[in-house]
Amino acid sequence: MSILPVLAARIVLRVLLRAGFVIIRQVGSHIQLRHPVDPRIRVTVPNHARDITRGLLSSILKQAKLTPEMFLKFLKNL
């Protein structure tokens, strides 16, 4: 069983912003973020009404080069 929760897109976006990512653009319902320290790290988050599943959240964390533990730490501090 995964330790990652099913979350709304706005919560995932808030956690990534707290982790240091910056919104660079939005195309339709997808928001692209960039890390200020390493601009090669780019993450795309769908901004839909549906929840983000564990599989998609895992893929977003791989793009962001964050571990699930780091993500949960930022989530707890919201």
RATAPE-V257627 format. One record per residue. N is the residue number from 1. RES is the residue in one letter. PHI is phi in whole degrees, -180 to 180 (* if undefined). PSI is psi in radians with two decimals (none if undefined). Layout:
N;RES;PHI;PSI
N;RES;PHI;PSI
This chain:
1;M;*;2.43
2;S;-80;2.58
3;I;-89;-0.10
4;L;-81;2.38
5;P;-87;2.90
6;V;-89;2.14
7;L;-129;2.80
8;A;-73;2.67
9;A;-62;-0.64
10;R;-66;-0.55
11;I;-72;-0.74
12;V;-61;-0.71
13;L;-64;-0.75
14;R;-63;-0.67
15;V;-66;-0.75
16;L;-66;-0.64
17;L;-65;-0.67
18;R;-67;-0.52
19;A;-77;-0.07
20;G;112;-0.05
21;F;-75;2.69
22;V;-125;2.40
23;I;-72;2.20
24;I;-105;-0.55
25;R;-168;2.90
26;Q;-134;2.24
27;V;-120;1.90
28;G;65;-2.16
29;S;-104;0.36
30;H;-118;2.23
31;I;-105;2.27
32;Q;-105;2.33
33;L;-121;2.70
34;R;-133;2.52
35;H;-85;2.31
36;P;-70;-0.47
37;V;-80;-0.79
38;D;-121;1.66
39;P;-66;-0.16
40;R;-75;-0.32
41;I;-85;1.95
42;R;-125;2.47
43;V;-130;2.40
44;T;-113;2.19
45;V;-119;2.16
46;P;-73;2.30
47;N;-104;1.19
48;H;-104;2.98
49;A;-76;-0.39
50;R;-76;2.80
51;D;-75;2.70
52;I;-89;2.14
53;T;-75;2.97
54;R;-63;-0.69
55;G;-65;-0.77
56;L;-68;-0.69
57;L;-63;-0.68
58;S;-62;-0.71
59;S;-66;-0.70
60;I;-63;-0.72
61;L;-67;-0.60
62;K;-65;-0.72
63;Q;-61;-0.69
64;A;-82;-0.15
65;K;59;0.76
66;L;-114;2.50
67;T;-85;2.75
68;P;-58;-0.60
69;E;-65;-0.73
70;M;-64;-0.75
71;F;-61;-0.79
72;L;-66;-0.55
73;K;-65;-0.79
74;F;-67;-0.62
75;L;-66;-0.68
76;K;-67;-0.55
77;N;-83;0.04
78;L;-68;none
